[in-house]
Structure formats: structure tokens, C-alpha cells
Amino acid sequence: MHQATNGRGRQKMFENTVLSMPAALRINEAGLLPDERAVDRTAELREALAIVEAQKFELENALRARDEVQRQLETELEDARLLHSISSMMSDEDSADVLYQKLVAAATMVMRSDFGSMQRYDADRNELRLIAHYGLNNEAVNFWQWVCSGRATTCGKALEIGERVIVSDFEVCDFLQGSEDLLMFRKAGVRAAQSTPLMTRNGHLVGMITTHWSRSYQPRERDLRLFDIIARQAADLIERATSAEALRQQAERLLEADRYKDEFLATLAHELRNPLAPIQTGLTVLRMGKPEQAGRVLGMMERQLGHMVRLIDDLLDVSRISRGMVTLKPTRTSLASVIESAVETSRPLINAANHRFTVSVPGNAVWLDVDVTRIAQVISNLLNNAAKYTPQGGHIELVAEVVGNEAVVHIIDNGIGIPPAMLPRIFELFTQVNRADERSQSGLGVGLALAKHLTEMHGGRIEVAIREGQAGSVFTLSLPLADCLAVTTDVDQAQTRADNPVARILIVDDNADAAETLAMLLEELGHATCVVLESPKALAAALAFRPDVAFLDIGMPQLNGFDLARQLREHAALKDVYLATLSGWGTEDDRAKSRSAGIDHHLTKPVMLNEVLDLLTLAVRR
């Protein structure tokens, strides 16, 4: 060991004579200096740390993505539960109106809104009609019952542009400013709204669904996605309801048309049989060789033949008009002369019913450019209608006047009137008021339809109104002024049966010709007859006359033949009377009604003489 002394007198010892070197100069076994190894180790650690940091970042991203997916799944599950609850809410409901209401309620639930509404699109009006609502008061409902395109509402704007409109604050919306709608929104407590058009899968607009908020509000995309599902259901529902309604209306129209056809054919048969019956009976009387009866019988036959001709003419006119084959022949004529011609045609019917009839026309000449025959036919049809639907001894007025550039003719009666529900259909073809068992008024229901068509061909119009506070109706005709101010029976057969027992026969029929000619025929065969033209008087007449046989018409005013038969059956003194119908109505339903009323035999006009004789033989010998 060596000993040395430093400059301060200190002594340093050296062992083994090996000199000490700085650490930085030492060489390790790998041949590297210590500082180089530390640098490399630091780099390795940094690289490993970077890898760990990257893995951590990826893991955090994966966790965030997982959480986001989980949140989305939870949101979708919540949405699915909501839609399922909405579907369950509507699954047991068949009423379209109730479903509309439930869809609006569901829309407000999904959109977290305070109000909601649904509208159906009316293509004819290009407007939206409110069909369901939630939360809106009655004043608001009435105010927005109809909304046109471009109106100062979100639904009006959406209708105009054809896409969804969202207004988050009405107070700053340009198209709402200064409008009455904004005032109503404020009054109703509505501050924001969105409106979505309801489109079919074929792209046709069928309606609009709207949600409203009482505060400023911007709907979320998620809510709008759910709302669109409800909007699709609403569009499908409206489309189905519209199609179902169209099919229902079509079915009703077909059923009604079929019913009209059956009623028309039955009425036509009735109307043709009615005049044929007295004509046939009259011919039988004439063949019996009773000259003293000829004038009376021929007059009756001419009247009934005239009725048939008018009936057929009306049918032909309707057919010609429907095919556009009627040609007018207008001439300059006075209103008074046209009215005079019409009154002349209708007066026999008016007089037969003992109506009081008054006519009032302007004192000055009123000129028209019309087809005189056709306009006289129109006025006559209106007068005939009033005469038929006014009870015996009624009052009919014809009042003509000039109003502006039109000649106006009012036909006023105090008859049975027209039910309000019938007013829109009164001018339709084959329509008759109070068509029932009584079937008291003759005609096919073509007179008013024909009058309307002919009037419109002249550029005029016909209107009808119910008399306020009084019985009856008022028909008003307005026209523009002219520029300047059956097989007969064998009489021998009847004569061979003339030795049958004499019967007392009651005849009840409101058709005087039919009743009287049948009475004449039966009297010629030796029977005693009693004729009653007003059915309410028949019971008293029967109790006084005590008939063996009673012939009853079915279609009589005030008391029809079925009800009369029931009255007769209720009296012990009349319980053995043989009851028979003589009616123009001959369907199986009519025969069933006869049996139900206690009628023994149902005869359909025109009746052959041998049928009457067979019936009398059976009745008297019973």
C-alpha cells in the first residue's frame, strides 16, 4: 500500500496500484459504456409506454363505443316499448274516428308536446279538415276546422310546400306575423309546432298531423324518427278508411239503385194496372149491350187512357233527355199564356180533389223566349204534384211575378209537406215522398225530375222549400225574361154465371172510375153494391150495409187497405165478410201482407171477370 498526500495535507491510499476511473468511462461486459445503456433503456421504456398508451386509447374508444351502442340499444328498446304500447293501445279498436284520436294522443306522447291534431285532405277543396285533436279548446277546434293551402299555420304552410314544417317559436316566424292565426295561437297557449304531411305509399297526400308546444321548442331527431312511424300509420289508416268509405258508399248506391229499380218496376206495374182495370171493366159493360151506360163508360175510358198516355210520355221524355235527344222550340210568348195552358191541363186533377185554387199573374205582359209546350208541361207537373200531395179540399196557389231579370212562378200548397231529409233528393228520378203501404199518390216519381231538366235546358232553375210554421211546400220556378221587357173477358161466360146467388158487395177504392165501373158490372150481374171512395168512412158503411164480400184497394190515403181489413175483422158483425183486395200491387211481399191483415184473397189489377165471378161464387157459398 502506498501513501500519498494531497495539496491539503490529506493522504490517499491506493490499493493494488489500480487507479480509479470515472463511472462514465467504465465498460460493461457488452462492450457499452454505462450512459449508452441508460439511453437505450430509456428508449425502450418510452416505446413500451407508447404502446401501452395506444392500447389504452383503443380500449377507452372501445369502451366508449360499447357504452354508446348500449345507450343506443337501450334507446331503441325504449322506443320499441313505446311503439308496442301504442300498437297495443290501438289493436283492439275498429272505429276509424277513435283510432284517429289515439294516433294523435300517441303523436303528442312521442313528441312530448302539449297539443296535437290530425286533418284529412279534401282534394276537391284543396283544404285540410280537422278529424281528431288533443288538448285544443273548442274555440281553437272551430277556428281551425278547415285550413286552406298557404294559411298562416304550420299545416297550411306544409300543405303549400308539400313537406314538413317546423316552427320552434311563433313569435319570430315571418309567415305568422300579423295574422289572425297567431292571435288564436296565443289565445290557445300554443308557442311552437311542427306539421308533417301524411303521404300514401303511392305518394298521394291524404292528410296532415301536427304537434304543438306551449313553449319555444325544437323537436329532437330521435323524436321525429318515431313520429314518422306514427305518421305512416296515420297515412295508412286514412287511406284504408277512405277506401272503405268509398266502397261502402258504392255498395249503398248499388243497393239503393237496386231498391229503386224494384220500386220503380212495382210502381210502373201499379200505374199501368190502375187505368187498365176500369178500361177493361168498361169494355165488359159495353159488350153487355147497355146503351144507356155507353156515354158514361166511354168518358171514363178516355180519362184513364189519357192517364196512361201521359205516363208513357213522361217516361219517353226522361229517356230522351238522358240521351240528349230533346230539342227545344223556343218562341216569344207571354208568361200568362203559358200559365193558362198549364192550368188548363191540371185543372181536372185539382177539381177532382176539391182543392181551392187561386192564380195571380202580373198585370203587365211578361215575355219569355221558351218552348211553350215544355214550360207549360213544367208548370203543370208542379201543379199536379201539389194536387196529389194535398189532402182533399186543400188550398193551392199559383203566384207569378217579375224579380230582376227573371220571371218567377211560385206553386204553394198546404199539403203533407216534404221531410227535410228528402229535400236534397226531391228532384231525383223516381223519387217519391212517403213511399209506404199507403202508396196513396199515383205516379212514377218522374214529374219533378223531368220539370227540373226541362227548366235547366231553358237556363232556369227550380227550388223547393218548406213553409215556415205551416203545412205544405213551396216550389219556385225561375226563368230568364226575353231580351225585351188488357185482353177482355167473354161476356157469355158472365151471363152463364148470372144465376149465381146474389151477394151484397162493398167496394172501397179511392179511384172513383175503378170503383164505379166495377159496381156497374156487378149490378148488371144482379148483385147489390155499395161504393166508398174514402177509406176512413168504410167501417161505418160496412156496419150499415152488412156486405157478404168486400173489395178493398190497398194504396189509399189516410187509411190503407191492410189497416182497413184489420178494422173490419175486429167487429163481430163483420167477422164473416169475405175480404178481397183489388190492387195494382202484386208482389209476394204484398200478398204476405194481405194474409197477415186477414184478407182472404189478393187480386191484382187488371182483374179478369172470371176471377171476380169465381171469387164471388166461393165467397157466397162458403
LUMROTOR-834588 format. One record per residue (C-alpha): residue in one letter; x, y, z. Coordinates in steps of 0.5 Angstrom, whole numbers, padded with zeros to 4 digits, m for minus. Layout:
N
   res      c1      c2      c3
     a       X       Y       Z
...
//
This chain:
622
   res      c1      c2      c3
     m    0000    0000    0000
     h    0002    0007   m0002
     q    0001    0013    0002
     a    0001    0020   m0002
     t   m0001    0027    0001
     n   m0006    0032   m0003
     g   m0005    0039   m0003
     r   m0009    0040    0003
     g   m0004    0035    0007
     r   m0009    0029    0006
     q   m0007    0023    0005
     k   m0010    0018    0000
     m   m0009    0011    0000
     f   m0008    0006   m0007
     e   m0009   m0001   m0006
     n   m0006   m0006   m0011
     t   m0004    0000   m0015
     v   m0010    0000   m0019
     l   m0012    0007   m0021
     s   m0020    0009   m0020
     m   m0024    0012   m0027
     p   m0030    0016   m0027
     a   m0036    0011   m0028
     a   m0038    0014   m0035
     l   m0031    0011   m0037
     r   m0033    0004   m0035
     i   m0034   m0001   m0040
     n   m0039   m0007   m0038
     e   m0039   m0014   m0041
     a   m0043   m0012   m0047
     g   m0038   m0007   m0049
     l   m0042   m0001   m0048
     l   m0041    0005   m0043
     p   m0046    0006   m0038
     d   m0049    0012   m0040
     e   m0051    0009   m0047
     r   m0054    0003   m0044
     a   m0059    0008   m0040
     v   m0060    0012   m0046
     d   m0062    0005   m0050
     r   m0066    0003   m0044
     t   m0070    0010   m0043
     a   m0072    0009   m0051
     e   m0074    0002   m0050
     l   m0079    0004   m0044
     r   m0081    0010   m0048
     e   m0083    0006   m0054
     a   m0087    0001   m0049
     l   m0090    0007   m0046
     a   m0093    0009   m0052
     i   m0095    0002   m0054
     v   m0099    0002   m0047
     e   m0102    0009   m0048
     a   m0104    0007   m0055
     q   m0107    0000   m0053
     k   m0110    0005   m0047
     f   m0113    0009   m0052
     e   m0116    0004   m0056
     l   m0119    0001   m0050
     e   m0122    0007   m0048
     n   m0125    0008   m0055
     a   m0128    0001   m0055
     l   m0131    0002   m0048
     r   m0134    0009   m0050
     a   m0137    0005   m0057
     r   m0139    0000   m0052
     d   m0143    0005   m0048
     e   m0145    0009   m0054
     v   m0148    0002   m0057
     q   m0151    0000   m0050
     r   m0154    0007   m0050
     q   m0157    0006   m0057
     l   m0160   m0001   m0055
     e   m0163    0002   m0049
     t   m0166    0008   m0053
     e   m0168    0003   m0059
     l   m0171   m0002   m0053
     e   m0175    0004   m0050
     d   m0177    0007   m0057
     a   m0180   m0001   m0059
     r   m0183   m0001   m0052
     l   m0186    0006   m0053
     l   m0189    0004   m0060
     h   m0191   m0003   m0058
     s   m0195    0000   m0052
     i   m0198    0005   m0058
     s   m0200   m0001   m0062
     s   m0203   m0005   m0056
     m   m0207    0002   m0055
     m   m0210    0001   m0062
     s   m0210   m0006   m0063
     d   m0217   m0007   m0060
     e   m0220   m0001   m0064
     d   m0224   m0002   m0070
     s   m0227    0005   m0070
     a   m0223    0010   m0075
     d   m0225    0016   m0071
     v   m0223    0013   m0065
     l   m0216    0011   m0068
     y   m0215    0018   m0071
     q   m0216    0020   m0064
     k   m0211    0015   m0061
     l   m0206    0017   m0066
     v   m0206    0024   m0064
     a   m0205    0022   m0057
     a   m0199    0018   m0059
     a   m0196    0023   m0063
     t   m0196    0028   m0057
     m   m0193    0023   m0053
     v   m0187    0021   m0057
     m   m0186    0029   m0059
     r   m0187    0031   m0052
     s   m0192    0036   m0054
     d   m0198    0039   m0050
     f   m0203    0039   m0056
     g   m0204    0035   m0063
     s   m0208    0035   m0069
     m   m0210    0031   m0075
     q   m0213    0033   m0081
     r   m0216    0030   m0087
     y   m0214    0033   m0094
     d   m0220    0035   m0098
     a   m0218    0035   m0106
     d   m0224    0038   m0108
     r   m0223    0044   m0104
     n   m0215    0043   m0103
     e   m0216    0044   m0096
     l   m0215    0040   m0089
     r   m0221    0038   m0085
     l   m0220    0037   m0078
     i   m0221    0030   m0076
     a   m0218    0029   m0069
     h   m0215    0033   m0064
     y   m0211    0033   m0057
     g   m0211    0039   m0052
     l   m0214    0044   m0056
     n   m0220    0048   m0053
     n   m0227    0048   m0057
     e   m0226    0055   m0060
     a   m0219    0053   m0063
     v   m0222    0047   m0066
     n   m0228    0051   m0069
     f   m0223    0056   m0072
     w   m0218    0051   m0075
     q   m0224    0046   m0077
     w   m0222    0048   m0084
     v   m0215    0050   m0086
     c   m0213    0052   m0094
     s   m0206    0052   m0097
     g   m0202    0058   m0095
     r   m0205    0060   m0089
     a   m0201    0063   m0083
     t   m0200    0056   m0079
     t   m0195    0050   m0080
     c   m0200    0046   m0083
     g   m0202    0051   m0088
     k   m0195    0052   m0090
     a   m0194    0045   m0090
     l   m0200    0044   m0095
     e   m0197    0049   m0099
     i   m0190    0047   m0100
     g   m0191    0039   m0099
     e   m0186    0038   m0094
     r   m0185    0038   m0086
     v   m0185    0045   m0083
     i   m0182    0046   m0076
     v   m0183    0053   m0072
     s   m0180    0053   m0066
     d   m0182    0060   m0064
     f   m0188    0063   m0067
     e   m0186    0070   m0064
     v   m0180    0070   m0069
     c   m0184    0067   m0075
     d   m0184    0071   m0081
     f   m0191    0068   m0084
     l   m0194    0068   m0078
     q   m0193    0076   m0076
     g   m0200    0080   m0076
     s   m0204    0074   m0078
     e   m0211    0072   m0074
     d   m0208    0065   m0073
     l   m0202    0068   m0069
     l   m0207    0071   m0064
     m   m0211    0065   m0064
     f   m0205    0061   m0062
     r   m0203    0066   m0057
     k   m0210    0065   m0054
     a   m0210    0058   m0054
     g   m0203    0058   m0051
     v   m0199    0055   m0057
     r   m0192    0058   m0058
     a   m0189    0052   m0063
     a   m0191    0047   m0067
     q   m0189    0042   m0073
     s   m0193    0039   m0078
     t   m0192    0033   m0082
     p   m0196    0031   m0089
     l   m0199    0025   m0089
     m   m0197    0021   m0095
     t   m0199    0014   m0098
     r   m0194    0009   m0100
     n   m0196    0012   m0107
     g   m0194    0019   m0106
     h   m0201    0022   m0105
     l   m0203    0027   m0100
     v   m0208    0024   m0095
     g   m0208    0029   m0089
     m   m0203    0032   m0084
     i   m0201    0031   m0077
     t   m0199    0037   m0072
     t   m0196    0037   m0065
     h   m0196    0044   m0061
     w   m0192    0046   m0055
     s   m0194    0051   m0050
     r   m0186    0054   m0050
     s   m0181    0055   m0055
     y   m0179    0048   m0057
     q   m0174    0045   m0063
     p   m0176    0037   m0063
     r   m0170    0032   m0063
     e   m0168    0028   m0069
     r   m0170    0022   m0065
     d   m0177    0024   m0063
     l   m0178    0026   m0071
     r   m0176    0019   m0073
     l   m0181    0016   m0068
     f   m0186    0021   m0070
     d   m0185    0019   m0077
     i   m0187    0012   m0076
     i   m0194    0014   m0073
     a   m0195    0019   m0079
     r   m0194    0013   m0083
     q   m0199    0009   m0079
     a   m0204    0015   m0079
     a   m0203    0016   m0087
     d   m0205    0008   m0088
     l   m0211    0009   m0083
     i   m0213    0015   m0087
     e   m0212    0011   m0094
     r   m0216    0005   m0091
     a   m0221    0009   m0088
     t   m0222    0013   m0095
     s   m0222    0007   m0099
     a   m0227    0003   m0094
     e   m0232    0009   m0094
     a   m0232    0009   m0102
     l   m0233    0002   m0102
     r   m0239    0003   m0097
     q   m0242    0009   m0101
     q   m0241    0005   m0107
     a   m0245   m0001   m0104
     e   m0250    0003   m0101
     r   m0251    0007   m0108
     l   m0252    0000   m0111
     l   m0257   m0003   m0106
     e   m0261    0004   m0107
     a   m0260    0003   m0114
     d   m0263   m0004   m0114
     r   m0268   m0002   m0109
     y   m0270    0004   m0114
     k   m0271   m0001   m0119
     d   m0275   m0006   m0116
     e   m0280    0000   m0113
     f   m0280    0003   m0120
     l   m0282   m0003   m0123
     a   m0287   m0005   m0118
     t   m0290    0002   m0119
     l   m0290    0002   m0126
     a   m0294   m0004   m0126
     h   m0298   m0001   m0121
     e   m0299    0005   m0125
     l   m0301    0001   m0131
     r   m0306   m0003   m0128
     n   m0310    0002   m0125
     p   m0312    0005   m0131
     l   m0313   m0001   m0135
     a   m0317   m0004   m0129
     p   m0323    0001   m0131
     i   m0322    0001   m0138
     q   m0322   m0007   m0138
     t   m0329   m0007   m0134
     g   m0332   m0001   m0138
     l   m0331   m0005   m0144
     t   m0334   m0011   m0141
     v   m0340   m0007   m0139
     l   m0340   m0004   m0147
     r   m0340   m0011   m0149
     m   m0346   m0013   m0145
     g   m0350   m0008   m0149
     k   m0353   m0003   m0145
     p   m0353    0003   m0149
     e   m0355    0008   m0143
     q   m0348    0007   m0140
     a   m0344    0008   m0146
     g   m0343    0015   m0145
     r   m0341    0015   m0138
     v   m0337    0009   m0139
     l   m0333    0012   m0145
     g   m0332    0018   m0142
     m   m0328    0014   m0136
     m   m0324    0010   m0141
     e   m0322    0016   m0145
     r   m0320    0019   m0138
     q   m0316    0013   m0136
     l   m0313    0012   m0143
     g   m0310    0020   m0142
     h   m0307    0018   m0136
     m   m0303    0012   m0139
     v   m0301    0017   m0145
     r   m0298    0022   m0140
     l   m0295    0017   m0136
     i   m0291    0014   m0142
     d   m0290    0021   m0145
     d   m0286    0022   m0138
     l   m0282    0016   m0139
     l   m0280    0018   m0146
     d   m0279    0025   m0144
     v   m0274    0023   m0139
     s   m0271    0018   m0144
     r   m0270    0023   m0149
     i   m0267    0028   m0144
     s   m0262    0023   m0141
     r   m0260    0022   m0148
     g   m0259    0029   m0150
     m   m0265    0028   m0156
     v   m0270    0033   m0153
     t   m0270    0039   m0158
     l   m0273    0046   m0155
     k   m0277    0050   m0160
     p   m0277    0057   m0157
     t   m0282    0062   m0159
     r   m0283    0069   m0156
     t   m0289    0068   m0151
     s   m0293    0071   m0145
     l   m0292    0068   m0138
     a   m0299    0069   m0137
     s   m0301    0065   m0144
     v   m0296    0059   m0141
     i   m0299    0059   m0134
     e   m0306    0059   m0138
     s   m0304    0053   m0142
     a   m0301    0049   m0136
     v   m0307    0051   m0131
     e   m0312    0048   m0137
     t   m0308    0041   m0136
     s   m0308    0041   m0129
     r   m0315    0043   m0127
     p   m0319    0037   m0128
     l   m0314    0034   m0122
     i   m0315    0040   m0118
     n   m0322    0040   m0118
     a   m0323    0032   m0117
     a   m0319    0033   m0110
     n   m0324    0039   m0109
     h   m0318    0044   m0108
     r   m0319    0051   m0107
     f   m0314    0054   m0113
     t   m0312    0061   m0114
     v   m0308    0064   m0119
     s   m0304    0071   m0119
     v   m0300    0074   m0125
     p   m0297    0081   m0126
     g   m0302    0086   m0130
     n   m0297    0088   m0135
     a   m0295    0083   m0140
     v   m0288    0079   m0138
     w   m0285    0076   m0144
     l   m0281    0070   m0145
     d   m0277    0066   m0150
     v   m0279    0059   m0149
     d   m0281    0052   m0151
     v   m0289    0054   m0150
     t   m0291    0046   m0149
     r   m0285    0045   m0145
     i   m0285    0050   m0140
     a   m0293    0049   m0139
     q   m0291    0042   m0138
     v   m0286    0044   m0132
     i   m0292    0048   m0129
     s   m0297    0043   m0130
     n   m0292    0038   m0127
     l   m0291    0042   m0121
     l   m0299    0044   m0120
     n   m0300    0036   m0121
     n   m0295    0035   m0115
     a   m0299    0040   m0111
     a   m0305    0037   m0112
     k   m0303    0030   m0111
     y   m0300    0031   m0104
     t   m0305    0036   m0101
     p   m0311    0033   m0098
     q   m0318    0033   m0100
     g   m0321    0040   m0100
     g   m0314    0044   m0099
     h   m0311    0050   m0102
     i   m0306    0051   m0108
     e   m0304    0058   m0110
     l   m0300    0060   m0116
     v   m0297    0067   m0116
     a   m0293    0070   m0121
     e   m0288    0076   m0121
     v   m0282    0079   m0124
     v   m0276    0079   m0120
     g   m0270    0083   m0123
     n   m0269    0080   m0130
     e   m0273    0073   m0128
     a   m0280    0071   m0129
     v   m0281    0067   m0122
     v   m0287    0063   m0121
     h   m0289    0060   m0114
     i   m0293    0054   m0113
     i   m0296    0054   m0106
     d   m0300    0049   m0102
     n   m0302    0047   m0095
     g   m0301    0039   m0097
     i   m0297    0034   m0093
     g   m0290    0037   m0094
     i   m0283    0035   m0095
     p   m0279    0032   m0090
     p   m0272    0036   m0089
     a   m0268    0030   m0091
     m   m0272    0029   m0097
     l   m0271    0036   m0100
     p   m0264    0034   m0103
     r   m0267    0028   m0107
     i   m0273    0031   m0109
     f   m0271    0032   m0116
     e   m0268    0026   m0117
     l   m0271    0021   m0122
     f   m0276    0016   m0119
     t   m0276    0019   m0112
     q   m0283    0020   m0108
     v   m0284    0023   m0101
     n   m0287    0018   m0096
     r   m0287    0012   m0100
     a   m0290    0007   m0096
     d   m0296    0002   m0095
     e   m0301    0007   m0097
     r   m0298    0009   m0104
     s   m0303    0014   m0104
     q   m0300    0018   m0109
     s   m0300    0016   m0117
     g   m0294    0017   m0121
     l   m0287    0014   m0122
     g   m0283    0020   m0119
     v   m0281    0023   m0126
     g   m0285    0029   m0126
     l   m0281    0033   m0121
     a   m0274    0031   m0125
     l   m0277    0032   m0131
     a   m0279    0039   m0129
     k   m0272    0041   m0127
     h   m0269    0038   m0133
     l   m0273    0042   m0138
     t   m0272    0048   m0134
     e   m0265    0048   m0134
     m   m0265    0047   m0141
     h   m0268    0054   m0141
     g   m0263    0057   m0137
     g   m0268    0057   m0131
     r   m0268    0053   m0124
     i   m0273    0050   m0120
     e   m0272    0051   m0112
     v   m0277    0048   m0106
     a   m0278    0050   m0099
     i   m0282    0048   m0093
     r   m0287    0053   m0091
     e   m0284    0056   m0084
     g   m0289    0055   m0079
     q   m0295    0052   m0084
     a   m0296    0045   m0087
     g   m0294    0045   m0094
     s   m0289    0046   m0099
     v   m0287    0052   m0104
     f   m0284    0050   m0111
     t   m0281    0056   m0114
     l   m0279    0056   m0122
     s   m0275    0062   m0124
     l   m0274    0063   m0132
     p   m0270    0069   m0135
     l   m0274    0074   m0139
     a   m0274    0075   m0146
     d   m0269    0081   m0148
     c   m0275    0085   m0149
     l   m0278    0087   m0143
     a   m0311   m0012   m0143
     v   m0315   m0018   m0146
     t   m0322   m0017   m0145
     t   m0327   m0023   m0142
     d   m0332   m0027   m0145
     v   m0339   m0024   m0144
     d   m0342   m0030   m0145
     q   m0338   m0033   m0139
     a   m0341   m0028   m0135
     q   m0348   m0029   m0137
     t   m0348   m0036   m0136
     r   m0346   m0035   m0128
     a   m0351   m0030   m0128
     d   m0356   m0035   m0124
     n   m0351   m0035   m0118
     p   m0353   m0033   m0111
     v   m0354   m0025   m0110
     a   m0349   m0022   m0106
     r   m0348   m0016   m0102
     i   m0341   m0013   m0104
     l   m0338   m0007   m0101
     i   m0332   m0003   m0106
     v   m0327    0001   m0102
     d   m0323    0005   m0107
     d   m0320    0012   m0108
     n   m0320    0011   m0115
     a   m0327    0013   m0117
     d   m0327    0011   m0124
     a   m0325    0004   m0122
     a   m0330    0003   m0116
     e   m0336    0006   m0120
     t   m0334    0001   m0126
     l   m0334   m0005   m0122
     a   m0340   m0003   m0118
     m   m0344   m0002   m0125
     l   m0341   m0009   m0128
     l   m0343   m0013   m0121
     e   m0350   m0009   m0121
     e   m0351   m0012   m0128
     l   m0350   m0019   m0126
     g   m0355   m0018   m0120
     h   m0351   m0016   m0114
     a   m0352   m0010   m0109
     t   m0346   m0006   m0109
     c   m0344    0000   m0104
     v   m0338    0004   m0106
     v   m0334    0008   m0101
     l   m0328    0013   m0104
     e   m0326    0015   m0097
     s   m0323    0009   m0093
     p   m0324    0012   m0086
     k   m0331    0012   m0088
     a   m0331    0005   m0090
     l   m0332    0002   m0083
     a   m0339    0006   m0082
     a   m0341    0004   m0089
     a   m0340   m0004   m0088
     l   m0343   m0004   m0081
     a   m0349    0000   m0084
     f   m0349   m0004   m0091
     r   m0347   m0011   m0088
     p   m0344   m0014   m0094
     d   m0342   m0021   m0096
     v   m0336   m0019   m0100
     a   m0331   m0013   m0099
     f   m0326   m0011   m0105
     l   m0321   m0007   m0102
     d   m0316   m0002   m0105
     i   m0309   m0003   m0102
     g   m0306    0004   m0104
     m   m0311    0009   m0101
     p   m0309    0016   m0097
     q   m0310    0016   m0089
     l   m0312    0009   m0088
     n   m0309    0004   m0093
     g   m0313   m0003   m0095
     f   m0309   m0007   m0090
     d   m0311   m0003   m0084
     l   m0318   m0002   m0086
     a   m0318   m0010   m0086
     r   m0316   m0010   m0079
     q   m0321   m0006   m0077
     l   m0327   m0010   m0080
     r   m0324   m0016   m0077
     e   m0324   m0013   m0070
     h   m0332   m0012   m0071
     a   m0336   m0019   m0069
     a   m0342   m0017   m0074
     l   m0336   m0017   m0080
     k   m0332   m0023   m0078
     d   m0335   m0027   m0083
     v   m0334   m0022   m0089
     y   m0330   m0025   m0095
     l   m0325   m0020   m0096
     a   m0321   m0019   m0102
     t   m0316   m0014   m0105
     l   m0316   m0011   m0112
     s   m0310   m0007   m0112
     g   m0304   m0005   m0117
     w   m0299   m0008   m0112
     g   m0298   m0015   m0113
     t   m0291   m0017   m0111
     e   m0290   m0023   m0106
     d   m0289   m0019   m0100
     d   m0296   m0015   m0102
     r   m0299   m0022   m0102
     a   m0296   m0024   m0095
     k   m0298   m0017   m0092
     s   m0305   m0019   m0094
     r   m0305   m0025   m0091
     s   m0303   m0022   m0085
     a   m0308   m0017   m0085
     g   m0313   m0022   m0085
     i   m0315   m0021   m0092
     d   m0318   m0028   m0096
     h   m0316   m0026   m0103
     h   m0311   m0022   m0106
     l   m0313   m0020   m0113
     t   m0308   m0016   m0118
     k   m0311   m0011   m0123
     p   m0313   m0011   m0128
     v   m0317   m0017   m0126
     m   m0321   m0022   m0131
     l   m0328   m0022   m0130
     n   m0328   m0030   m0129
     e   m0323   m0029   m0123
     v   m0328   m0024   m0120
     l   m0334   m0029   m0121
     d   m0330   m0035   m0118
     l   m0329   m0031   m0112
     l   m0336   m0029   m0111
     t   m0338   m0036   m0112
     l   m0333   m0038   m0107
     a   m0335   m0033   m0102
     v   m0342   m0033   m0102
     r   m0343   m0041   m0102
     r   m0337   m0041   m0096
//
